[in-house]
Amino acid sequence: MKNEALIHQYQSKFRHHLIGKWTTKAGTFSMMRDTFEFKADGTGIWTIASGMGEAIIKFEWRTKAAFTIEFREIDAEFEEIDDWLTIHYDFRLLQTDVSEAVILVQKDRDTFYLAQTKIGLSGNLD
């Protein structure tokens, strides 16, 4: 019941937006890291890091409905490079070798968008 209450808190807070920093929640042995930072102005940055280096992808987002955003990657050279993509999201509990965490997922998937890792809120739910 405690786990359901925690997921409900995330669902209440992030019903219409994902503002905040979401980063890899994978336990001790993660070789890759995904970090999504959703800003209140409708922009964001997705950082993909591995032993091979780091890639930064800028994006725009907007609320479409409860637990649904529209998302598109942007490129300074070509302005928008993708049409808006609709993403239906939710939250699940992840048990790792070091802790338990609530993760952000795309409905019917184990990860969010094209992330290679499972991501959760960086910091507290406040």
C-alpha positions, 0 to 999 in steps of 0.5 A, a space after each residue: 500500500 505504501 508503494 501505491 501511495 507514493 506512485 499516487 503522489 507522483 501522479 498527482 504532482 505530474 498530472 499535467 507536466 514533467 517539470 524537473 530533472 529526471 535522471 537514470 535510476 539503475 542501481 550500482 552498475 549503470 554504464 549509461 546515463 540519461 537525463 531529461 530536464 523539463 523546464 517551465 517555459 516548454 523547453 528542455 535538454 536531454 543528455 545521453 552519457 556513456 563511456 563513449 562521451 556525451 550527447 545533448 539534445 534540445 527539445 520542446 514540450 507542451 501539455 496535451 492532456 492529463 498524463 500526455 505531453 507533446 514532444 519534439 526534438 529541436 536542432 539549432 541548425 534546422 530549427 525543429 527537426 521532428 514533428 510533435 510526438 504525443 507521449 502518454 506517460 505514467 509512473 512505476 516502481 523500480 527495485 534496484 540493487 541499492 534502492 527502490 525508486 519511482 520511475 517515469 515511463 511511457 505507457 506500455 514501455 519500460 522506459 521514457 521516450 528513447 532513453 536507454 535507461 530507466 529514469 526517475 526524479 532527481 531529488 525530492 518530490 517537493 
